[in-house]
Amino acid sequence: MPTSEAHQQSITWNGRDEYNDQLARGVYVYRLSVRSQHNGSTASKYEKLVILN
């Protein structure tokens, strides 16, 4: 079975929506999905983002 090295990449976001408006205060649920370059398998995780200001 071939082994592969872990790949890590940062994601940068400026806190704005698709209209370039600052997000309002509140709780947002988001999903992050990643896909393996090796075999195409995917994994997803849901998280919460809290914006206070």
PDB file of N, CA, C and O in Angstrom:
ATOM      1  N   MET A   1       0.839  -1.173   0.000  1.00  0.00           N
ATOM      2  CA  MET A   1       0.000   0.000   0.000  1.00  0.00           C
ATOM      3  C   MET A   1       0.890   1.244   0.000  1.00  0.00           C
ATOM      4  O   MET A   1       1.732   1.391   0.886  1.00  0.00           O
ATOM      5  N   PRO A   2       0.722   2.135  -0.968  1.00  0.00           N
ATOM      6  CA  PRO A   2       1.556   3.340  -1.023  1.00  0.00           C
ATOM      7  C   PRO A   2       1.198   4.306   0.090  1.00  0.00           C
ATOM      8  O   PRO A   2       0.043   4.415   0.501  1.00  0.00           O
ATOM      9  N   THR A   3       2.200   4.994   0.559  1.00  0.00           N
ATOM     10  CA  THR A   3       1.963   6.013   1.582  1.00  0.00           C
ATOM     11  C   THR A   3       2.025   7.379   0.932  1.00  0.00           C
ATOM     12  O   THR A   3       2.644   7.550  -0.118  1.00  0.00           O
ATOM     13  N   SER A   4       1.392   8.335   1.548  1.00  0.00           N
ATOM     14  CA  SER A   4       1.431   9.704   1.031  1.00  0.00           C
ATOM     15  C   SER A   4       1.720  10.647   2.185  1.00  0.00           C
ATOM     16  O   SER A   4       1.431  10.351   3.344  1.00  0.00           O
ATOM     17  N   GLU A   5       2.285  11.769   1.845  1.00  0.00           N
ATOM     18  CA  GLU A   5       2.581  12.783   2.854  1.00  0.00           C
ATOM     19  C   GLU A   5       1.331  13.618   3.117  1.00  0.00           C
ATOM     20  O   GLU A   5       0.503  13.813   2.228  1.00  0.00           O
ATOM     21  N   ALA A   6       1.211  14.097   4.325  1.00  0.00           N
ATOM     22  CA  ALA A   6       0.099  14.985   4.665  1.00  0.00           C
ATOM     23  C   ALA A   6       0.295  16.317   3.950  1.00  0.00           C
ATOM     24  O   ALA A   6       1.420  16.791   3.790  1.00  0.00           O
ATOM     25  N   HIS A   7      -0.789  16.897   3.535  1.00  0.00           N
ATOM     26  CA  HIS A   7      -0.758  18.195   2.858  1.00  0.00           C
ATOM     27  C   HIS A   7      -1.560  19.174   3.704  1.00  0.00           C
ATOM     28  O   HIS A   7      -2.710  18.909   4.051  1.00  0.00           O
ATOM     29  N   GLN A   8      -0.956  20.291   4.028  1.00  0.00           N
ATOM     30  CA  GLN A   8      -1.618  21.296   4.848  1.00  0.00           C
ATOM     31  C   GLN A   8      -1.588  22.621   4.117  1.00  0.00           C
ATOM     32  O   GLN A   8      -0.553  23.027   3.589  1.00  0.00           O
ATOM     33  N   GLN A   9      -2.727  23.291   4.088  1.00  0.00           N
ATOM     34  CA  GLN A   9      -2.804  24.584   3.415  1.00  0.00           C
ATOM     35  C   GLN A   9      -3.680  25.510   4.232  1.00  0.00           C
ATOM     36  O   GLN A   9      -4.728  25.094   4.726  1.00  0.00           O
ATOM     37  N   SER A  10      -3.275  26.744   4.381  1.00  0.00           N
ATOM     38  CA  SER A  10      -4.064  27.736   5.107  1.00  0.00           C
ATOM     39  C   SER A  10      -5.166  28.290   4.224  1.00  0.00           C
ATOM     40  O   SER A  10      -5.025  28.380   3.005  1.00  0.00           O
ATOM     41  N   ILE A  11      -6.266  28.660   4.865  1.00  0.00           N
ATOM     42  CA  ILE A  11      -7.374  29.300   4.168  1.00  0.00           C
ATOM     43  C   ILE A  11      -7.522  30.687   4.762  1.00  0.00           C
ATOM     44  O   ILE A  11      -7.617  30.834   5.981  1.00  0.00           O
ATOM     45  N   THR A  12      -7.543  31.694   3.924  1.00  0.00           N
ATOM     46  CA  THR A  12      -7.675  33.075   4.376  1.00  0.00           C
ATOM     47  C   THR A  12      -9.034  33.613   3.937  1.00  0.00           C
ATOM     48  O   THR A  12      -9.463  33.392   2.805  1.00  0.00           O
ATOM     49  N   TRP A  13      -9.709  34.325   4.848  1.00  0.00           N
ATOM     50  CA  TRP A  13     -11.014  34.915   4.553  1.00  0.00           C
ATOM     51  C   TRP A  13     -11.055  36.281   5.197  1.00  0.00           C
ATOM     52  O   TRP A  13     -10.620  36.432   6.338  1.00  0.00           O
ATOM     53  N   ASN A  14     -11.563  37.279   4.500  1.00  0.00           N
ATOM     54  CA  ASN A  14     -11.580  38.647   5.010  1.00  0.00           C
ATOM     55  C   ASN A  14     -12.831  38.979   5.830  1.00  0.00           C
ATOM     56  O   ASN A  14     -13.003  40.132   6.224  1.00  0.00           O
ATOM     57  N   GLY A  15     -13.703  38.013   6.096  1.00  0.00           N
ATOM     58  CA  GLY A  15     -14.885  38.246   6.910  1.00  0.00           C
ATOM     59  C   GLY A  15     -16.030  38.905   6.167  1.00  0.00           C
ATOM     60  O   GLY A  15     -16.965  39.416   6.785  1.00  0.00           O
ATOM     61  N   ARG A  16     -15.961  38.897   4.849  1.00  0.00           N
ATOM     62  CA  ARG A  16     -17.004  39.536   4.041  1.00  0.00           C
ATOM     63  C   ARG A  16     -17.774  38.488   3.231  1.00  0.00           C
ATOM     64  O   ARG A  16     -17.278  37.394   2.960  1.00  0.00           O
ATOM     65  N   ASP A  17     -18.998  38.858   2.856  1.00  0.00           N
ATOM     66  CA  ASP A  17     -19.821  37.941   2.071  1.00  0.00           C
ATOM     67  C   ASP A  17     -19.555  38.107   0.580  1.00  0.00           C
ATOM     68  O   ASP A  17     -18.631  38.816   0.182  1.00  0.00           O
ATOM     69  N   GLU A  18     -20.375  37.447  -0.246  1.00  0.00           N
ATOM     70  CA  GLU A  18     -20.157  37.493  -1.696  1.00  0.00           C
ATOM     71  C   GLU A  18     -20.414  38.872  -2.300  1.00  0.00           C
ATOM     72  O   GLU A  18     -20.033  39.121  -3.443  1.00  0.00           O
ATOM     73  N   TYR A  19     -21.062  39.784  -1.540  1.00  0.00           N
ATOM     74  CA  TYR A  19     -21.292  41.153  -2.001  1.00  0.00           C
ATOM     75  C   TYR A  19     -20.276  42.128  -1.413  1.00  0.00           C
ATOM     76  O   TYR A  19     -20.415  43.342  -1.558  1.00  0.00           O
ATOM     77  N   ASN A  20     -19.252  41.586  -0.747  1.00  0.00           N
ATOM     78  CA  ASN A  20     -18.179  42.344  -0.106  1.00  0.00           C
ATOM     79  C   ASN A  20     -18.663  43.141   1.108  1.00  0.00           C
ATOM     80  O   ASN A  20     -18.029  44.116   1.512  1.00  0.00           O
ATOM     81  N   ASP A  21     -19.798  42.714   1.690  1.00  0.00           N
ATOM     82  CA  ASP A  21     -20.299  43.333   2.915  1.00  0.00           C
ATOM     83  C   ASP A  21     -19.776  42.562   4.118  1.00  0.00           C
ATOM     84  O   ASP A  21     -19.639  41.339   4.079  1.00  0.00           O
ATOM     85  N   GLN A  22     -19.482  43.304   5.200  1.00  0.00           N
ATOM     86  CA  GLN A  22     -19.055  42.674   6.450  1.00  0.00           C
ATOM     87  C   GLN A  22     -20.207  41.844   7.002  1.00  0.00           C
ATOM     88  O   GLN A  22     -21.350  42.302   6.997  1.00  0.00           O
ATOM     89  N   LEU A  23     -19.928  40.629   7.479  1.00  0.00           N
ATOM     90  CA  LEU A  23     -20.978  39.799   8.054  1.00  0.00           C
ATOM     91  C   LEU A  23     -21.520  40.430   9.329  1.00  0.00           C
ATOM     92  O   LEU A  23     -20.780  41.042  10.099  1.00  0.00           O
ATOM     93  N   ALA A  24     -22.814  40.274   9.539  1.00  0.00           N
ATOM     94  CA  ALA A  24     -23.459  40.809  10.738  1.00  0.00           C
ATOM     95  C   ALA A  24     -23.114  39.946  11.943  1.00  0.00           C
ATOM     96  O   ALA A  24     -22.724  38.787  11.799  1.00  0.00           O
ATOM     97  N   ARG A  25     -23.259  40.513  13.117  1.00  0.00           N
ATOM     98  CA  ARG A  25     -23.072  39.787  14.371  1.00  0.00           C
ATOM     99  C   ARG A  25     -24.015  38.597  14.405  1.00  0.00           C
ATOM    100  O   ARG A  25     -25.178  38.707  14.017  1.00  0.00           O
ATOM    101  N   GLY A  26     -23.516  37.467  14.868  1.00  0.00           N
ATOM    102  CA  GLY A  26     -24.374  36.294  14.975  1.00  0.00           C
ATOM    103  C   GLY A  26     -23.590  34.997  14.942  1.00  0.00           C
ATOM    104  O   GLY A  26     -22.360  34.993  14.986  1.00  0.00           O
ATOM    105  N   VAL A  27     -24.322  33.902  14.864  1.00  0.00           N
ATOM    106  CA  VAL A  27     -23.736  32.571  14.799  1.00  0.00           C
ATOM    107  C   VAL A  27     -23.990  32.017  13.407  1.00  0.00           C
ATOM    108  O   VAL A  27     -25.126  32.021  12.934  1.00  0.00           O
ATOM    109  N   TYR A  28     -22.962  31.551  12.761  1.00  0.00           N
ATOM    110  CA  TYR A  28     -23.040  30.993  11.412  1.00  0.00           C
ATOM    111  C   TYR A  28     -22.568  29.549  11.450  1.00  0.00           C
ATOM    112  O   TYR A  28     -21.606  29.220  12.144  1.00  0.00           O
ATOM    113  N   VAL A  29     -23.240  28.700  10.709  1.00  0.00           N
ATOM    114  CA  VAL A  29     -22.828  27.303  10.560  1.00  0.00           C
ATOM    115  C   VAL A  29     -22.209  27.173   9.178  1.00  0.00           C
ATOM    116  O   VAL A  29     -22.780  27.624   8.185  1.00  0.00           O
ATOM    117  N   TYR A  30     -21.032  26.552   9.122  1.00  0.00           N
ATOM    118  CA  TYR A  30     -20.374  26.362   7.836  1.00  0.00           C
ATOM    119  C   TYR A  30     -19.902  24.924   7.697  1.00  0.00           C
ATOM    120  O   TYR A  30     -19.748  24.208   8.686  1.00  0.00           O
ATOM    121  N   ARG A  31     -19.676  24.516   6.461  1.00  0.00           N
ATOM    122  CA  ARG A  31     -19.176  23.176   6.178  1.00  0.00           C
ATOM    123  C   ARG A  31     -17.855  23.304   5.425  1.00  0.00           C
ATOM    124  O   ARG A  31     -17.747  24.071   4.468  1.00  0.00           O
ATOM    125  N   LEU A  32     -16.876  22.563   5.857  1.00  0.00           N
ATOM    126  CA  LEU A  32     -15.585  22.494   5.187  1.00  0.00           C
ATOM    127  C   LEU A  32     -15.461  21.110   4.586  1.00  0.00           C
ATOM    128  O   LEU A  32     -15.604  20.110   5.290  1.00  0.00           O
ATOM    129  N   SER A  33     -15.196  21.043   3.295  1.00  0.00           N
ATOM    130  CA  SER A  33     -15.025  19.766   2.603  1.00  0.00           C
ATOM    131  C   SER A  33     -13.632  19.714   1.992  1.00  0.00           C
ATOM    132  O   SER A  33     -13.151  20.699   1.432  1.00  0.00           O
ATOM    133  N   VAL A  34     -13.001  18.576   2.102  1.00  0.00           N
ATOM    134  CA  VAL A  34     -11.681  18.370   1.499  1.00  0.00           C
ATOM    135  C   VAL A  34     -11.733  17.115   0.637  1.00  0.00           C
ATOM    136  O   VAL A  34     -12.502  16.191   0.903  1.00  0.00           O
ATOM    137  N   ARG A  35     -10.898  17.100  -0.403  1.00  0.00           N
ATOM    138  CA  ARG A  35     -10.845  15.960  -1.313  1.00  0.00           C
ATOM    139  C   ARG A  35      -9.411  15.490  -1.426  1.00  0.00           C
ATOM    140  O   ARG A  35      -8.495  16.300  -1.566  1.00  0.00           O
ATOM    141  N   SER A  36      -9.215  14.191  -1.368  1.00  0.00           N
ATOM    142  CA  SER A  36      -7.897  13.608  -1.496  1.00  0.00           C
ATOM    143  C   SER A  36      -7.424  13.696  -2.939  1.00  0.00           C
ATOM    144  O   SER A  36      -8.163  13.339  -3.856  1.00  0.00           O
ATOM    145  N   GLN A  37      -6.203  14.166  -3.148  1.00  0.00           N
ATOM    146  CA  GLN A  37      -5.623  14.168  -4.488  1.00  0.00           C
ATOM    147  C   GLN A  37      -5.189  12.769  -4.887  1.00  0.00           C
ATOM    148  O   GLN A  37      -4.996  12.483  -6.068  1.00  0.00           O
ATOM    149  N   HIS A  38      -5.040  11.906  -3.906  1.00  0.00           N
ATOM    150  CA  HIS A  38      -4.568  10.546  -4.157  1.00  0.00           C
ATOM    151  C   HIS A  38      -5.655   9.665  -4.764  1.00  0.00           C
ATOM    152  O   HIS A  38      -5.450   9.040  -5.805  1.00  0.00           O
ATOM    153  N   ASN A  39      -6.828   9.620  -4.099  1.00  0.00           N
ATOM    154  CA  ASN A  39      -7.861   8.704  -4.577  1.00  0.00           C
ATOM    155  C   ASN A  39      -9.225   9.368  -4.767  1.00  0.00           C
ATOM    156  O   ASN A  39     -10.196   8.681  -5.082  1.00  0.00           O
ATOM    157  N   GLY A  40      -9.320  10.665  -4.586  1.00  0.00           N
ATOM    158  CA  GLY A  40     -10.563  11.383  -4.817  1.00  0.00           C
ATOM    159  C   GLY A  40     -11.580  11.283  -3.695  1.00  0.00           C
ATOM    160  O   GLY A  40     -12.679  11.825  -3.821  1.00  0.00           O
ATOM    161  N   SER A  41     -11.248  10.603  -2.593  1.00  0.00           N
ATOM    162  CA  SER A  41     -12.195  10.501  -1.479  1.00  0.00           C
ATOM    163  C   SER A  41     -12.376  11.874  -0.828  1.00  0.00           C
ATOM    164  O   SER A  41     -11.488  12.724  -0.890  1.00  0.00           O
ATOM    165  N   THR A  42     -13.529  12.075  -0.209  1.00  0.00           N
ATOM    166  CA  THR A  42     -13.823  13.365   0.413  1.00  0.00           C
ATOM    167  C   THR A  42     -14.177  13.189   1.883  1.00  0.00           C
ATOM    168  O   THR A  42     -14.590  12.115   2.322  1.00  0.00           O
ATOM    169  N   ALA A  43     -14.004  14.273   2.626  1.00  0.00           N
ATOM    170  CA  ALA A  43     -14.408  14.324   4.031  1.00  0.00           C
ATOM    171  C   ALA A  43     -14.979  15.719   4.272  1.00  0.00           C
ATOM    172  O   ALA A  43     -14.474  16.702   3.730  1.00  0.00           O
ATOM    173  N   SER A  44     -16.017  15.803   5.076  1.00  0.00           N
ATOM    174  CA  SER A  44     -16.663  17.078   5.397  1.00  0.00           C
ATOM    175  C   SER A  44     -16.842  17.205   6.894  1.00  0.00           C
ATOM    176  O   SER A  44     -16.967  16.212   7.610  1.00  0.00           O
ATOM    177  N   LYS A  45     -16.852  18.446   7.354  1.00  0.00           N
ATOM    178  CA  LYS A  45     -17.089  18.708   8.767  1.00  0.00           C
ATOM    179  C   LYS A  45     -17.866  20.012   8.893  1.00  0.00           C
ATOM    180  O   LYS A  45     -17.558  20.999   8.224  1.00  0.00           O
ATOM    181  N   TYR A  46     -18.877  20.006   9.760  1.00  0.00           N
ATOM    182  CA  TYR A  46     -19.652  21.204  10.059  1.00  0.00           C
ATOM    183  C   TYR A  46     -19.102  21.836  11.333  1.00  0.00           C
ATOM    184  O   TYR A  46     -18.757  21.140  12.287  1.00  0.00           O
ATOM    185  N   GLU A  47     -19.027  23.166  11.333  1.00  0.00           N
ATOM    186  CA  GLU A  47     -18.559  23.925  12.488  1.00  0.00           C
ATOM    187  C   GLU A  47     -19.402  25.175  12.636  1.00  0.00           C
ATOM    188  O   GLU A  47     -20.181  25.516  11.746  1.00  0.00           O
ATOM    189  N   LYS A  48     -19.246  25.862  13.765  1.00  0.00           N
ATOM    190  CA  LYS A  48     -19.927  27.128  14.017  1.00  0.00           C
ATOM    191  C   LYS A  48     -18.909  28.262  14.070  1.00  0.00           C
ATOM    192  O   LYS A  48     -17.801  28.099  14.581  1.00  0.00           O
ATOM    193  N   LEU A  49     -19.301  29.395  13.541  1.00  0.00           N
ATOM    194  CA  LEU A  49     -18.505  30.611  13.603  1.00  0.00           C
ATOM    195  C   LEU A  49     -19.337  31.652  14.339  1.00  0.00           C
ATOM    196  O   LEU A  49     -20.481  31.910  13.966  1.00  0.00           O
ATOM    197  N   VAL A  50     -18.770  32.253  15.384  1.00  0.00           N
ATOM    198  CA  VAL A  50     -19.465  33.279  16.156  1.00  0.00           C
ATOM    199  C   VAL A  50     -18.794  34.622  15.887  1.00  0.00           C
ATOM    200  O   VAL A  50     -17.591  34.777  16.099  1.00  0.00           O
ATOM    201  N   ILE A  51     -19.577  35.588  15.421  1.00  0.00           N
ATOM    202  CA  ILE A  51     -19.064  36.941  15.184  1.00  0.00           C
ATOM    203  C   ILE A  51     -19.711  37.858  16.224  1.00  0.00           C
ATOM    204  O   ILE A  51     -20.934  37.959  16.314  1.00  0.00           O
ATOM    205  N   LEU A  52     -18.860  38.520  17.001  1.00  0.00           N
ATOM    206  CA  LEU A  52     -19.346  39.332  18.115  1.00  0.00           C
ATOM    207  C   LEU A  52     -19.338  40.834  17.835  1.00  0.00           C
ATOM    208  O   LEU A  52     -20.076  41.571  18.489  1.00  0.00           O
ATOM    209  N   ASN A  53     -18.539  41.307  16.897  1.00  0.00           N
ATOM    210  CA  ASN A  53     -18.475  42.756  16.709  1.00  0.00           C
ATOM    211  C   ASN A  53     -19.156  43.202  15.468  1.00  0.00           C
ATOM    212  O   ASN A  53     -19.184  44.397  15.175  1.00  0.00           O
TER     213      ASN A  53
END
